[in-house]
Amino acid sequence: MVSPDQDIKAIKIKLMFFGSLSESMGQREIEVVLSKGTKISQLMNRFQLSDFVKSGVKVAINGEITDNYEQLIEDSSEVAFLPPFSGG
């Protein structure tokens, strides 16, 4: 007998862009369907975000900043791309 989890081949996530990155992408938030087992690095490649990350954009999964781009993205995750912050 196959468990319900084994039938899932796709996941849905929320992709969010902040600051000037949302202007560059033309939107602030989108829902994306991915294959189960997709890594952050694969998501960055699909949306051509690798150069942004190399220039200082941070990646957060469900509110936790990560630099482990080989991390698998789970169903219903929120993946945010955060530009470098300056403050004072």
N, CA and C atoms as a LAMMPS dump frame, in Angstrom:
ITEM: TIMESTEP
0
ITEM: NUMBER OF ATOMS
264
ITEM: BOX BOUNDS ff ff ff
-5.0000000000000000e+02 5.0000000000000000e+02
-5.0000000000000000e+02 5.0000000000000000e+02
-5.0000000000000000e+02 5.0000000000000000e+02
ITEM: ATOMS id mol type element x y z
1 1 1 N 0.838 -1.186 0
2 1 2 C 0 0 0
3 1 3 C 0.882 1.248 0
4 2 1 N 0.533 2.232 -0.803
5 2 2 C 1.307 3.468 -0.923
6 2 3 C 0.722 4.52 0.006
7 3 1 N 1.593 5.16 0.795
8 3 2 C 1.111 6.222 1.676
9 3 3 C 0.82 7.47 0.855
10 4 1 N -0.068 8.347 1.341
11 4 2 C -0.405 9.561 0.585
12 4 3 C 0.808 10.441 0.286
13 5 1 N 1.793 10.479 1.195
14 5 2 C 2.976 11.31 0.973
15 5 3 C 3.79 10.855 -0.229
16 6 1 N 3.775 9.574 -0.531
17 6 2 C 4.563 9.062 -1.649
18 6 3 C 3.95 9.434 -2.994
19 7 1 N 2.666 9.8 -3.014
20 7 2 C 2.005 10.174 -4.256
21 7 3 C 2.332 11.603 -4.68
22 8 1 N 2.787 12.435 -3.744
23 8 2 C 3.025 13.85 -4.028
24 8 3 C 4.294 14.006 -4.846
25 9 1 N 4.152 14.567 -6.044
26 9 2 C 5.301 14.787 -6.911
27 9 3 C 5.575 16.274 -7.127
28 10 1 N 4.645 17.124 -6.655
29 10 2 C 4.8 18.565 -6.811
30 10 3 C 4.49 19.251 -5.484
31 11 1 N 5.117 20.394 -5.295
32 11 2 C 4.861 21.21 -4.113
33 11 3 C 4.532 22.618 -4.576
34 12 1 N 3.851 23.363 -3.721
35 12 2 C 3.552 24.764 -4.015
36 12 3 C 4.185 25.622 -2.928
37 13 1 N 4.887 26.668 -3.35
38 13 2 C 5.548 27.576 -2.412
39 13 3 C 5.158 29.009 -2.738
40 14 1 N 5.457 29.893 -1.808
41 14 2 C 5.298 31.324 -2.038
42 14 3 C 6.693 31.912 -2.188
43 15 1 N 6.909 32.613 -3.274
44 15 2 C 8.185 33.26 -3.57
45 15 3 C 7.983 34.756 -3.379
46 16 1 N 8.823 35.394 -2.542
47 16 2 C 8.654 36.802 -2.212
48 16 3 C 9.942 37.588 -2.501
49 17 1 N 9.752 38.785 -3.026
50 17 2 C 10.866 39.674 -3.347
51 17 3 C 10.665 40.99 -2.605
52 18 1 N 11.751 41.538 -2.07
53 18 2 C 11.656 42.77 -1.29
54 18 3 C 12.562 43.853 -1.865
55 19 1 N 12.24 45.105 -1.523
56 19 2 C 13.044 46.245 -1.931
57 19 3 C 13.129 46.376 -3.439
58 20 1 N 14.29 46.795 -3.904
59 20 2 C 14.483 47.016 -5.338
60 20 3 C 14.379 45.713 -6.13
61 21 1 N 14.557 44.589 -5.471
62 21 2 C 14.44 43.3 -6.152
63 21 3 C 13.01 43.074 -6.645
64 22 1 N 12.012 43.533 -5.874
65 22 2 C 10.627 43.375 -6.326
66 22 3 C 10.384 44.204 -7.58
67 23 1 N 11.036 45.358 -7.676
68 23 2 C 10.929 46.179 -8.891
69 23 3 C 11.602 45.477 -10.068
70 24 1 N 12.757 44.898 -9.838
71 24 2 C 13.476 44.185 -10.899
72 24 3 C 12.68 42.987 -11.411
73 25 1 N 11.98 42.299 -10.499
74 25 2 C 11.216 41.114 -10.87
75 25 3 C 9.827 41.465 -11.399
76 26 1 N 9.387 42.69 -11.163
77 26 2 C 8.086 43.115 -11.647
78 26 3 C 6.927 42.697 -10.764
79 27 1 N 7.201 42.095 -9.647
80 27 2 C 6.166 41.718 -8.689
81 27 3 C 6.791 41.428 -7.341
82 28 1 N 5.954 41.451 -6.321
83 28 2 C 6.477 41.252 -4.97
84 28 3 C 6.326 39.819 -4.495
85 29 1 N 5.289 39.141 -4.972
86 29 2 C 4.99 37.816 -4.449
87 29 3 C 4.332 36.969 -5.536
88 30 1 N 4.763 35.717 -5.645
89 30 2 C 4.134 34.785 -6.585
90 30 3 C 4.069 33.401 -5.946
91 31 1 N 3.073 32.642 -6.359
92 31 2 C 3.011 31.244 -5.963
93 31 3 C 3.62 30.423 -7.089
94 32 1 N 4.433 29.453 -6.709
95 32 2 C 5.173 28.666 -7.686
96 32 3 C 4.959 27.183 -7.381
97 33 1 N 4.748 26.402 -8.432
98 33 2 C 4.678 24.95 -8.293
99 33 3 C 6.033 24.386 -8.71
100 34 1 N 6.607 23.564 -7.842
101 34 2 C 7.921 22.967 -8.069
102 34 3 C 7.817 21.454 -7.968
103 35 1 N 8.771 20.774 -8.541
104 35 2 C 8.877 19.337 -8.341
105 35 3 C 9.338 19.072 -6.917
106 36 1 N 8.774 18.054 -6.299
107 36 2 C 9.232 17.663 -4.968
108 36 3 C 10.718 17.33 -5.067
109 37 1 N 11.508 17.82 -4.107
110 37 2 C 12.948 17.581 -4.133
111 37 3 C 13.731 18.72 -4.753
112 38 1 N 13.059 19.842 -5.076
113 38 2 C 13.755 21.005 -5.636
114 38 3 C 14.606 21.671 -4.561
115 39 1 N 15.825 22.035 -4.928
116 39 2 C 16.751 22.721 -4.026
117 39 3 C 16.66 24.23 -4.258
118 40 1 N 17.114 24.983 -3.267
119 40 2 C 17.138 26.436 -3.39
120 40 3 C 17.949 26.853 -4.612
121 41 1 N 19.084 26.201 -4.847
122 41 2 C 19.929 26.56 -5.994
123 41 3 C 19.175 26.374 -7.311
124 42 1 N 18.348 25.343 -7.404
125 42 2 C 17.573 25.113 -8.622
126 42 3 C 16.506 26.194 -8.801
127 43 1 N 15.907 26.618 -7.696
128 43 2 C 14.937 27.707 -7.741
129 43 3 C 15.605 28.999 -8.202
130 44 1 N 16.799 29.278 -7.654
131 44 2 C 17.534 30.488 -8.05
132 44 3 C 17.856 30.454 -9.538
133 45 1 N 18.26 29.307 -10.059
134 45 2 C 18.561 29.197 -11.487
135 45 3 C 17.314 29.399 -12.338
136 46 1 N 16.207 28.796 -11.928
137 46 2 C 14.959 28.901 -12.696
138 46 3 C 14.509 30.349 -12.854
139 47 1 N 14.675 31.151 -11.798
140 47 2 C 14.233 32.538 -11.826
141 47 3 C 15.383 33.524 -12.042
142 48 1 N 16.535 33.009 -12.434
143 48 2 C 17.721 33.822 -12.739
144 48 3 C 18.068 34.777 -11.594
145 49 1 N 18.159 34.204 -10.392
146 49 2 C 18.44 34.99 -9.191
147 49 3 C 19.847 34.786 -8.653
148 50 1 N 20.623 33.904 -9.254
149 50 2 C 21.962 33.595 -8.737
150 50 3 C 22.86 34.823 -8.673
151 51 1 N 22.825 35.66 -9.706
152 51 2 C 23.669 36.862 -9.699
153 51 3 C 23.253 37.827 -8.595
154 52 1 N 21.951 37.92 -8.316
155 52 2 C 21.488 38.775 -7.22
156 52 3 C 22.045 38.272 -5.889
157 53 1 N 21.997 36.958 -5.69
158 53 2 C 22.491 36.366 -4.439
159 53 3 C 23.995 36.582 -4.321
160 54 1 N 24.717 36.421 -5.43
161 54 2 C 26.164 36.657 -5.4
162 54 3 C 26.496 38.103 -5.055
163 55 1 N 25.582 39.045 -5.371
164 55 2 C 25.838 40.456 -5.091
165 55 3 C 25.293 40.9 -3.731
166 56 1 N 24.872 39.95 -2.898
167 56 2 C 24.504 40.296 -1.529
168 56 3 C 23.06 40.041 -1.134
169 57 1 N 22.202 39.643 -2.058
170 57 2 C 20.824 39.317 -1.706
171 57 3 C 20.825 38.067 -0.834
172 58 1 N 20.062 38.108 0.244
173 58 2 C 19.956 36.974 1.168
174 58 3 C 18.71 36.163 0.845
175 59 1 N 18.766 34.873 1.171
176 59 2 C 17.638 33.976 0.967
177 59 3 C 17.124 33.547 2.341
178 60 1 N 15.81 33.636 2.52
179 60 2 C 15.192 33.181 3.763
180 60 3 C 14.11 32.157 3.444
181 61 1 N 14.119 31.08 4.186
182 61 2 C 13.084 30.052 4.073
183 61 3 C 12.26 30.109 5.354
184 62 1 N 10.978 30.408 5.204
185 62 2 C 10.073 30.487 6.356
186 62 3 C 10.642 31.375 7.464
187 63 1 N 11.212 32.511 7.069
188 63 2 C 11.706 33.487 8.028
189 63 3 C 13.116 33.248 8.539
190 64 1 N 13.772 32.182 8.1
191 64 2 C 15.137 31.861 8.55
192 64 3 C 16.115 32.079 7.391
193 65 1 N 17.041 33.006 7.562
194 65 2 C 18.043 33.25 6.518
195 65 3 C 18.965 32.042 6.431
196 66 1 N 19.26 31.636 5.195
197 66 2 C 20.124 30.479 4.979
198 66 3 C 21.121 30.775 3.859
199 67 1 N 22.263 30.141 3.947
200 67 2 C 23.211 30.18 2.828
201 67 3 C 23.475 28.759 2.325
202 68 1 N 22.637 27.812 2.769
203 68 2 C 22.716 26.434 2.3
204 68 3 C 21.789 26.291 1.094
205 69 1 N 22.332 26.552 -0.077
206 69 2 C 21.519 26.57 -1.29
207 69 3 C 21.234 25.169 -1.822
208 70 1 N 21.757 24.154 -1.151
209 70 2 C 21.447 22.769 -1.518
210 70 3 C 20.295 22.22 -0.665
211 71 1 N 19.762 23.065 0.19
212 71 2 C 18.628 22.689 1.03
213 71 3 C 17.398 22.43 0.168
214 72 1 N 16.672 21.359 0.489
215 72 2 C 15.436 21.054 -0.216
216 72 3 C 14.336 21.983 0.257
217 73 1 N 13.486 22.391 -0.662
218 73 2 C 12.364 23.259 -0.336
219 73 3 C 11.148 22.377 -0.054
220 74 1 N 10.518 22.62 1.072
221 74 2 C 9.36 21.831 1.492
222 74 3 C 8.067 22.459 0.968
223 75 1 N 7.032 21.651 0.872
224 75 2 C 5.723 22.131 0.457
225 75 3 C 5.237 23.238 1.393
226 76 1 N 4.59 24.234 0.824
227 76 2 C 4.006 25.374 1.55
228 76 3 C 5.044 26.316 2.157
229 77 1 N 6.293 26.22 1.743
230 77 2 C 7.331 27.114 2.255
231 77 3 C 7.168 28.513 1.685
232 78 1 N 7.685 29.486 2.431
233 78 2 C 7.824 30.852 1.934
234 78 3 C 9.314 31.088 1.715
235 79 1 N 9.674 31.401 0.482
236 79 2 C 11.071 31.654 0.136
237 79 3 C 11.179 33.135 -0.212
238 80 1 N 11.96 33.868 0.564
239 80 2 C 12.093 35.307 0.386
240 80 3 C 13.509 35.652 -0.069
241 81 1 N 13.591 36.605 -0.981
242 81 2 C 14.87 37.141 -1.429
243 81 3 C 14.963 38.569 -0.933
244 82 1 N 15.942 38.802 -0.06
245 82 2 C 16.077 40.061 0.671
246 82 3 C 17.305 40.812 0.233
247 83 1 N 17.139 42.022 -0.298
248 83 2 C 18.319 42.798 -0.699
249 83 3 C 19.121 43.222 0.517
250 84 1 N 20.385 43.569 0.309
251 84 2 C 21.198 44.031 1.439
252 84 3 C 20.539 45.258 2.085
253 85 1 N 20.585 45.289 3.394
254 85 2 C 19.983 46.407 4.112
255 85 3 C 21.068 47.391 4.502
256 86 1 N 20.738 48.66 4.41
257 86 2 C 21.628 49.683 4.951
258 86 3 C 20.799 50.428 5.984
259 87 1 N 21.449 50.898 6.981
260 87 2 C 20.675 51.567 8.025
261 87 3 C 21.516 52.53 8.808
262 88 1 N 20.873 53.128 9.727
263 88 2 C 21.595 54.067 10.552
264 88 3 C 20.754 54.531 11.685
